[in-house]
Amino acid sequence: MGRIQSKRITEDTNIIPATNIGVFNGVILSPTNTISAAVTISIYADNTGTGTTNLVARYVLTPSSTLEHHYTDGILCRTGLRVESSSWTNLECFVLYS
């Protein structure tokens, strides 16, 4: 699939690799300041899905969270990824994909 790349995300985003076929390799979650309530980050395969449809990963940050790294062995996504958060306030993430 190629080399692992990262994309900085601060809002709900679709990630579509040039080949349209992508592999989700993980995420780095980084609060940029104190978050006031728990935040849920959801990663969906194929740029579609809500709830649990096409859900490949879900992470929860609490107000005491610091920099977090979550890696996978690679999850194949035929037409890219979608990243959503319950709140992007004081939060950025770096999605790792190839």
N, CA, C and O atoms as CSV, one atom per row, in Angstrom:
chain,resi,resn,atom,element,x,y,z
A,1,MET,N,N,0.803,-1.204,0.000
A,1,MET,CA,C,0.000,0.000,0.000
A,1,MET,C,C,0.842,1.263,0.000
A,1,MET,O,O,0.325,2.336,-0.310
A,2,GLY,N,N,2.105,1.173,0.333
A,2,GLY,CA,C,2.916,2.375,0.328
A,2,GLY,C,C,3.363,2.763,1.720
A,2,GLY,O,O,3.133,2.039,2.689
A,3,ARG,N,N,4.002,3.907,1.805
A,3,ARG,CA,C,4.529,4.364,3.086
A,3,ARG,C,C,3.427,4.947,3.955
A,3,ARG,O,O,2.407,5.421,3.456
A,4,ILE,N,N,3.648,4.904,5.253
A,4,ILE,CA,C,2.669,5.458,6.189
A,4,ILE,C,C,2.763,6.979,6.159
A,4,ILE,O,O,3.852,7.551,6.207
A,5,GLN,N,N,1.603,7.617,6.078
A,5,GLN,CA,C,1.487,9.066,6.060
A,5,GLN,C,C,0.664,9.498,7.268
A,5,GLN,O,O,-0.007,8.676,7.892
A,6,SER,N,N,0.714,10.763,7.591
A,6,SER,CA,C,-0.151,11.278,8.651
A,6,SER,C,C,-0.871,12.516,8.131
A,6,SER,O,O,-0.362,13.247,7.281
A,7,LYS,N,N,-2.060,12.728,8.663
A,7,LYS,CA,C,-2.848,13.906,8.305
A,7,LYS,C,C,-3.352,14.527,9.594
A,7,LYS,O,O,-3.982,13.853,10.408
A,8,ARG,N,N,-3.076,15.816,9.783
A,8,ARG,CA,C,-3.547,16.547,10.958
A,8,ARG,C,C,-5.006,16.896,10.744
A,8,ARG,O,O,-5.392,17.411,9.694
A,9,ILE,N,N,-5.810,16.609,11.756
A,9,ILE,CA,C,-7.251,16.833,11.645
A,9,ILE,C,C,-7.738,17.620,12.855
A,9,ILE,O,O,-7.383,17.313,13.993
A,10,THR,N,N,-8.557,18.642,12.595
A,10,THR,CA,C,-9.149,19.434,13.669
A,10,THR,C,C,-10.650,19.630,13.451
A,10,THR,O,O,-11.277,20.450,14.122
A,11,GLU,N,N,-11.229,18.866,12.501
A,11,GLU,CA,C,-12.663,18.891,12.239
A,11,GLU,C,C,-13.051,17.583,11.552
A,11,GLU,O,O,-12.180,16.880,11.039
A,12,ASP,N,N,-14.333,17.247,11.533
A,12,ASP,CA,C,-14.772,16.022,10.866
A,12,ASP,C,C,-14.259,16.032,9.434
A,12,ASP,O,O,-14.451,17.009,8.710
A,13,THR,N,N,-13.607,14.948,9.022
A,13,THR,CA,C,-12.865,14.934,7.761
A,13,THR,C,C,-12.917,13.582,7.085
A,13,THR,O,O,-12.926,12.547,7.751
A,14,ASN,N,N,-12.952,13.588,5.751
A,14,ASN,CA,C,-12.736,12.393,4.945
A,14,ASN,C,C,-11.287,12.383,4.497
A,14,ASN,O,O,-10.747,13.416,4.101
A,15,ILE,N,N,-10.655,11.217,4.559
A,15,ILE,CA,C,-9.294,11.049,4.060
A,15,ILE,C,C,-9.370,10.071,2.901
A,15,ILE,O,O,-9.747,8.913,3.079
A,16,ILE,N,N,-9.011,10.540,1.716
A,16,ILE,CA,C,-9.069,9.689,0.530
A,16,ILE,C,C,-7.673,9.632,-0.087
A,16,ILE,O,O,-7.237,10.598,-0.713
A,17,PRO,N,N,-6.959,8.498,0.085
A,17,PRO,CA,C,-5.636,8.373,-0.534
A,17,PRO,C,C,-5.734,8.444,-2.058
A,17,PRO,O,O,-6.802,8.217,-2.626
A,18,ALA,N,N,-4.630,8.756,-2.709
A,18,ALA,CA,C,-4.606,8.907,-4.163
A,18,ALA,C,C,-5.113,7.661,-4.881
A,18,ALA,O,O,-5.721,7.773,-5.946
A,19,THR,N,N,-4.879,6.489,-4.326
A,19,THR,CA,C,-5.314,5.240,-4.969
A,19,THR,C,C,-6.746,4.869,-4.601
A,19,THR,O,O,-7.267,3.871,-5.100
A,20,ASN,N,N,-7.394,5.653,-3.737
A,20,ASN,CA,C,-8.723,5.397,-3.172
A,20,ASN,C,C,-8.724,4.246,-2.177
A,20,ASN,O,O,-9.598,4.199,-1.312
A,21,ILE,N,N,-7.779,3.319,-2.267
A,21,ILE,CA,C,-7.700,2.221,-1.310
A,21,ILE,C,C,-6.744,2.633,-0.205
A,21,ILE,O,O,-5.606,3.014,-0.479
A,22,GLY,N,N,-7.193,2.561,1.034
A,22,GLY,CA,C,-6.349,2.991,2.132
A,22,GLY,C,C,-6.272,1.955,3.228
A,22,GLY,O,O,-7.128,1.076,3.330
A,23,VAL,N,N,-5.248,2.061,4.044
A,23,VAL,CA,C,-5.086,1.218,5.214
A,23,VAL,C,C,-4.974,2.140,6.419
A,23,VAL,O,O,-4.092,2.998,6.469
A,24,PHE,N,N,-5.866,1.965,7.393
A,24,PHE,CA,C,-5.833,2.737,8.629
A,24,PHE,C,C,-4.785,2.105,9.532
A,24,PHE,O,O,-4.887,0.926,9.871
A,25,ASN,N,N,-3.764,2.889,9.929
A,25,ASN,CA,C,-2.668,2.370,10.742
A,25,ASN,C,C,-2.677,2.881,12.177
A,25,ASN,O,O,-1.904,2.394,13.001
A,26,GLY,N,N,-3.517,3.835,12.490
A,26,GLY,CA,C,-3.587,4.319,13.859
A,26,GLY,C,C,-3.883,5.799,13.933
A,26,GLY,O,O,-4.143,6.457,12.926
A,27,VAL,N,N,-3.837,6.308,15.161
A,27,VAL,CA,C,-4.162,7.711,15.389
A,27,VAL,C,C,-3.347,8.210,16.586
A,27,VAL,O,O,-3.088,7.468,17.533
A,28,ILE,N,N,-2.954,9.475,16.520
A,28,ILE,CA,C,-2.331,10.153,17.649
A,28,ILE,C,C,-3.294,11.253,18.057
A,28,ILE,O,O,-3.627,12.118,17.247
A,29,LEU,N,N,-3.746,11.230,19.304
A,29,LEU,CA,C,-4.701,12.217,19.814
A,29,LEU,C,C,-3.965,13.167,20.746
A,29,LEU,O,O,-3.244,12.736,21.646
A,30,SER,N,N,-4.152,14.463,20.524
A,30,SER,CA,C,-3.402,15.447,21.282
A,30,SER,C,C,-4.295,16.604,21.732
A,30,SER,O,O,-4.652,17.461,20.924
A,31,PRO,N,N,-4.661,16.633,23.033
A,31,PRO,CA,C,-5.357,17.815,23.525
A,31,PRO,C,C,-4.419,19.019,23.450
A,31,PRO,O,O,-3.273,18.938,23.891
A,32,THR,N,N,-4.893,20.123,22.902
A,32,THR,CA,C,-4.071,21.327,22.807
A,32,THR,C,C,-4.226,22.200,24.039
A,32,THR,O,O,-3.478,23.160,24.224
A,33,ASN,N,N,-5.184,21.874,24.873
A,33,ASN,CA,C,-5.441,22.541,26.135
A,33,ASN,C,C,-6.327,21.595,26.928
A,33,ASN,O,O,-6.615,20.500,26.446
A,34,THR,N,N,-6.763,21.959,28.096
A,34,THR,CA,C,-7.627,21.093,28.891
A,34,THR,C,C,-8.975,20.940,28.209
A,34,THR,O,O,-9.591,21.926,27.805
A,35,ILE,N,N,-9.434,19.697,28.081
A,35,ILE,CA,C,-10.781,19.476,27.559
A,35,ILE,C,C,-11.717,19.368,28.752
A,35,ILE,O,O,-11.366,18.777,29.773
A,36,SER,N,N,-12.907,19.941,28.621
A,36,SER,CA,C,-13.795,20.057,29.774
A,36,SER,C,C,-14.694,18.845,29.998
A,36,SER,O,O,-15.227,18.668,31.093
A,37,ALA,N,N,-14.870,18.012,28.977
A,37,ALA,CA,C,-15.724,16.823,29.113
A,37,ALA,C,C,-15.161,15.728,28.215
A,37,ALA,O,O,-14.341,16.001,27.338
A,38,ALA,N,N,-15.596,14.501,28.429
A,38,ALA,CA,C,-15.124,13.385,27.603
A,38,ALA,C,C,-15.438,13.635,26.128
A,38,ALA,O,O,-16.506,14.139,25.781
A,39,VAL,N,N,-14.488,13.275,25.274
A,39,VAL,CA,C,-14.615,13.455,23.832
A,39,VAL,C,C,-14.446,12.089,23.172
A,39,VAL,O,O,-13.534,11.336,23.515
A,40,THR,N,N,-15.326,11.775,22.229
A,40,THR,CA,C,-15.262,10.509,21.509
A,40,THR,C,C,-14.807,10.756,20.077
A,40,THR,O,O,-15.395,11.571,19.365
A,41,ILE,N,N,-13.751,10.047,19.653
A,41,ILE,CA,C,-13.247,10.103,18.283
A,41,ILE,C,C,-13.644,8.792,17.612
A,41,ILE,O,O,-13.359,7.717,18.139
A,42,SER,N,N,-14.302,8.870,16.451
A,42,SER,CA,C,-14.727,7.687,15.709
A,42,SER,C,C,-14.057,7.673,14.341
A,42,SER,O,O,-13.986,8.698,13.662
A,43,ILE,N,N,-13.566,6.494,13.941
A,43,ILE,CA,C,-12.942,6.297,12.630
A,43,ILE,C,C,-13.821,5.312,11.864
A,43,ILE,O,O,-14.093,4.211,12.343
A,44,TYR,N,N,-14.263,5.713,10.668
A,44,TYR,CA,C,-15.130,4.877,9.837
A,44,TYR,C,C,-14.416,4.489,8.551
A,44,TYR,O,O,-13.672,5.287,7.981
A,45,ALA,N,N,-14.643,3.275,8.101
A,45,ALA,CA,C,-14.104,2.813,6.823
A,45,ALA,C,C,-14.958,3.350,5.695
A,45,ALA,O,O,-16.165,3.541,5.841
A,46,ASP,N,N,-14.311,3.588,4.571
A,46,ASP,CA,C,-14.989,3.894,3.314
A,46,ASP,C,C,-15.781,5.189,3.330
A,46,ASP,O,O,-16.752,5.332,2.587
A,47,ASN,N,N,-15.371,6.148,4.181
A,47,ASN,CA,C,-15.963,7.487,4.225
A,47,ASN,C,C,-17.450,7.494,4.526
A,47,ASN,O,O,-18.121,8.499,4.292
A,48,THR,N,N,-17.978,6.392,5.042
A,48,THR,CA,C,-19.409,6.337,5.338
A,48,THR,C,C,-19.616,5.772,6.720
A,48,THR,O,O,-18.707,5.208,7.328
A,49,GLY,N,N,-20.807,5.932,7.194
A,49,GLY,CA,C,-21.163,5.308,8.457
A,49,GLY,C,C,-21.488,6.310,9.533
A,49,GLY,O,O,-20.967,7.425,9.566
A,50,THR,N,N,-22.355,5.883,10.401
A,50,THR,CA,C,-22.677,6.607,11.617
A,50,THR,C,C,-22.940,5.541,12.659
A,50,THR,O,O,-23.218,4.392,12.317
A,51,GLY,N,N,-22.857,5.901,13.903
A,51,GLY,CA,C,-23.069,4.896,14.944
A,51,GLY,C,C,-22.012,3.810,14.849
A,51,GLY,O,O,-20.829,4.074,15.060
A,52,THR,N,N,-22.430,2.590,14.534
A,52,THR,CA,C,-21.466,1.494,14.410
A,52,THR,C,C,-21.330,0.996,12.973
A,52,THR,O,O,-20.551,0.074,12.730
A,53,THR,N,N,-22.057,1.571,12.011
A,53,THR,CA,C,-21.953,1.161,10.617
A,53,THR,C,C,-20.590,1.557,10.067
A,53,THR,O,O,-20.252,2.741,10.048
A,54,ASN,N,N,-19.809,0.590,9.622
A,54,ASN,CA,C,-18.453,0.781,9.084
A,54,ASN,C,C,-17.464,1.339,10.105
A,54,ASN,O,O,-16.410,1.843,9.716
A,55,LEU,N,N,-17.773,1.264,11.392
A,55,LEU,CA,C,-16.871,1.744,12.443
A,55,LEU,C,C,-15.660,0.816,12.549
A,55,LEU,O,O,-15.824,-0.395,12.701
A,56,VAL,N,N,-14.446,1.371,12.470
A,56,VAL,CA,C,-13.244,0.555,12.629
A,56,VAL,C,C,-12.512,0.852,13.931
A,56,VAL,O,O,-11.741,0.018,14.405
A,57,ALA,N,N,-12.740,2.025,14.519
A,57,ALA,CA,C,-12.096,2.357,15.789
A,57,ALA,C,C,-12.855,3.485,16.475
A,57,ALA,O,O,-13.420,4.365,15.826
A,58,ARG,N,N,-12.852,3.436,17.805
A,58,ARG,CA,C,-13.466,4.513,18.595
A,58,ARG,C,C,-12.591,4.709,19.832
A,58,ARG,O,O,-12.239,3.748,20.516
A,59,TYR,N,N,-12.245,5.968,20.108
A,59,TYR,CA,C,-11.395,6.306,21.243
A,59,TYR,C,C,-12.088,7.377,22.068
A,59,TYR,O,O,-12.775,8.240,21.523
A,60,VAL,N,N,-11.907,7.321,23.385
A,60,VAL,CA,C,-12.505,8.310,24.276
A,60,VAL,C,C,-11.393,8.997,25.056
A,60,VAL,O,O,-10.566,8.345,25.693
A,61,LEU,N,N,-11.388,10.321,24.996
A,61,LEU,CA,C,-10.467,11.132,25.788
A,61,LEU,C,C,-11.232,11.711,26.958
A,61,LEU,O,O,-12.348,12.202,26.787
A,62,THR,N,N,-10.651,11.663,28.140
A,62,THR,CA,C,-11.259,12.259,29.324
A,62,THR,C,C,-10.556,13.581,29.619
A,62,THR,O,O,-9.498,13.851,29.051
A,63,PRO,N,N,-11.122,14.411,30.500
A,63,PRO,CA,C,-10.486,15.699,30.790
A,63,PRO,C,C,-9.042,15.588,31.279
A,63,PRO,O,O,-8.279,16.543,31.134
A,64,SER,N,N,-8.651,14.459,31.851
A,64,SER,CA,C,-7.268,14.300,32.329
A,64,SER,C,C,-6.346,13.709,31.266
A,64,SER,O,O,-5.172,13.470,31.547
A,65,SER,N,N,-6.845,13.467,30.055
A,65,SER,CA,C,-6.044,12.839,29.004
A,65,SER,C,C,-4.898,13.734,28.546
A,65,SER,O,O,-5.007,14.960,28.508
A,66,THR,N,N,-3.802,13.077,28.202
A,66,THR,CA,C,-2.668,13.754,27.587
A,66,THR,C,C,-2.467,13.114,26.219
A,66,THR,O,O,-3.366,12.432,25.727
A,67,LEU,N,N,-1.332,13.313,25.605
A,67,LEU,CA,C,-1.037,12.749,24.296
A,67,LEU,C,C,-1.236,11.236,24.318
A,67,LEU,O,O,-0.698,10.547,25.184
A,68,GLU,N,N,-2.007,10.725,23.367
A,68,GLU,CA,C,-2.275,9.297,23.285
A,68,GLU,C,C,-1.933,8.781,21.902
A,68,GLU,O,O,-2.194,9.444,20.898
A,69,HIS,N,N,-1.343,7.584,21.854
A,69,HIS,CA,C,-1.010,6.915,20.597
A,69,HIS,C,C,-1.796,5.614,20.535
A,69,HIS,O,O,-1.795,4.848,21.499
A,70,HIS,N,N,-2.459,5.355,19.429
A,70,HIS,CA,C,-3.198,4.106,19.231
A,70,HIS,C,C,-2.828,3.578,17.845
A,70,HIS,O,O,-3.074,4.237,16.835
A,71,TYR,N,N,-2.240,2.396,17.810
A,71,TYR,CA,C,-1.795,1.821,16.536
A,71,TYR,C,C,-2.567,0.547,16.230
A,71,TYR,O,O,-3.005,-0.151,17.144
A,72,THR,N,N,-2.734,0.242,14.951
A,72,THR,CA,C,-3.349,-1.005,14.511
A,72,THR,C,C,-2.373,-1.719,13.579
A,72,THR,O,O,-1.381,-1.137,13.141
A,73,ASP,N,N,-2.659,-2.963,13.287
A,73,ASP,CA,C,-1.851,-3.703,12.308
A,73,ASP,C,C,-2.252,-3.332,10.891
A,73,ASP,O,O,-1.670,-3.842,9.934
A,74,GLY,N,N,-3.205,-2.481,10.746
A,74,GLY,CA,C,-3.668,-2.046,9.427
A,74,GLY,C,C,-5.064,-2.577,9.155
A,74,GLY,O,O,-5.292,-3.786,9.186
A,75,ILE,N,N,-5.986,-1.685,8.891
A,75,ILE,CA,C,-7.362,-2.049,8.570
A,75,ILE,C,C,-7.631,-1.526,7.165
A,75,ILE,O,O,-7.575,-0.320,6.923
A,76,LEU,N,N,-7.920,-2.430,6.246
A,76,LEU,CA,C,-8.138,-2.057,4.850
A,76,LEU,C,C,-9.464,-1.326,4.696
A,76,LEU,O,O,-10.501,-1.789,5.170
A,77,CYS,N,N,-9.416,-0.188,4.031
A,77,CYS,CA,C,-10.601,0.616,3.763
A,77,CYS,C,C,-10.622,0.892,2.261
A,77,CYS,O,O,-9.729,1.556,1.736
A,78,ARG,N,N,-11.632,0.387,1.579
A,78,ARG,CA,C,-11.656,0.449,0.110
A,78,ARG,C,C,-11.673,1.851,-0.461
A,78,ARG,O,O,-11.057,2.094,-1.498
A,79,THR,N,N,-12.357,2.774,0.181
A,79,THR,CA,C,-12.435,4.132,-0.378
A,79,THR,C,C,-12.109,5.195,0.662
A,79,THR,O,O,-12.798,6.212,0.741
A,80,GLY,N,N,-11.086,4.978,1.447
A,80,GLY,CA,C,-10.651,5.976,2.400
A,80,GLY,C,C,-11.240,5.817,3.782
A,80,GLY,O,O,-11.789,4.769,4.124
A,81,LEU,N,N,-11.120,6.873,4.576
A,81,LEU,CA,C,-11.541,6.887,5.975
A,81,LEU,C,C,-12.371,8.134,6.259
A,81,LEU,O,O,-12.275,9.129,5.540
A,82,ARG,N,N,-13.175,8.074,7.297
A,82,ARG,CA,C,-13.860,9.257,7.812
A,82,ARG,C,C,-13.542,9.346,9.295
A,82,ARG,O,O,-13.622,8.351,10.016
A,83,VAL,N,N,-13.178,10.555,9.752
A,83,VAL,CA,C,-12.858,10.793,11.155
A,83,VAL,C,C,-13.863,11.805,11.697
A,83,VAL,O,O,-14.053,12.877,11.122
A,84,GLU,N,N,-14.507,11.451,12.814
A,84,GLU,CA,C,-15.474,12.344,13.449
A,84,GLU,C,C,-15.180,12.439,14.938
A,84,GLU,O,O,-14.668,11.494,15.539
A,85,SER,N,N,-15.504,13.578,15.527
A,85,SER,CA,C,-15.329,13.790,16.960
A,85,SER,C,C,-16.591,14.404,17.536
A,85,SER,O,O,-17.284,15.174,16.870
A,86,SER,N,N,-16.882,14.055,18.785
A,86,SER,CA,C,-18.034,14.677,19.445
A,86,SER,C,C,-17.745,16.144,19.750
A,86,SER,O,O,-18.675,16.928,19.942
A,87,SER,N,N,-16.458,16.527,19.799
A,87,SER,CA,C,-16.059,17.929,19.972
A,87,SER,C,C,-14.597,18.077,19.551
A,87,SER,O,O,-13.750,17.275,19.943
A,88,TRP,N,N,-14.308,19.094,18.761
A,88,TRP,CA,C,-12.924,19.350,18.350
A,88,TRP,C,C,-12.298,20.465,19.178
A,88,TRP,O,O,-11.154,20.840,18.919
A,89,THR,N,N,-13.003,21.004,20.157
A,89,THR,CA,C,-12.475,22.079,20.990
A,89,THR,C,C,-11.260,21.586,21.768
A,89,THR,O,O,-11.343,20.596,22.496
A,90,ASN,N,N,-10.138,22.272,21.613
A,90,ASN,CA,C,-8.877,21.946,22.287
A,90,ASN,C,C,-8.357,20.552,21.951
A,90,ASN,O,O,-7.709,19.912,22.779
A,91,LEU,N,N,-8.640,20.081,20.737
A,91,LEU,CA,C,-8.195,18.747,20.358
A,91,LEU,C,C,-7.731,18.737,18.893
A,91,LEU,O,O,-8.360,19.338,18.022
A,92,GLU,N,N,-6.631,18.048,18.652
A,92,GLU,CA,C,-6.212,17.750,17.288
A,92,GLU,C,C,-5.807,16.286,17.253
A,92,GLU,O,O,-5.416,15.710,18.268
A,93,CYS,N,N,-5.907,15.697,16.075
A,93,CYS,CA,C,-5.463,14.314,15.942
A,93,CYS,C,C,-4.699,14.164,14.652
A,93,CYS,O,O,-4.892,14.918,13.698
A,94,PHE,N,N,-3.840,13.190,14.640
A,94,PHE,CA,C,-3.054,12.847,13.464
A,94,PHE,C,C,-3.414,11.428,13.096
A,94,PHE,O,O,-3.131,10.497,13.850
A,95,VAL,N,N,-4.032,11.252,11.952
A,95,VAL,CA,C,-4.428,9.927,11.491
A,95,VAL,C,C,-3.279,9.350,10.677
A,95,VAL,O,O,-2.751,10.011,9.783
A,96,LEU,N,N,-2.896,8.120,10.989
A,96,LEU,CA,C,-1.827,7.437,10.292
A,96,LEU,C,C,-2.464,6.475,9.299
A,96,LEU,O,O,-3.295,5.647,9.671
A,97,TYR,N,N,-2.067,6.589,8.028
A,97,TYR,CA,C,-2.648,5.750,6.995
A,97,TYR,C,C,-1.634,5.512,5.897
A,97,TYR,O,O,-0.639,6.228,5.783
A,98,SER,N,N,-1.899,4.496,5.087
A,98,SER,CA,C,-1.034,4.231,3.933
A,98,SER,C,C,-1.896,3.838,2.765
A,98,SER,O,O,-1.381,3.567,1.681
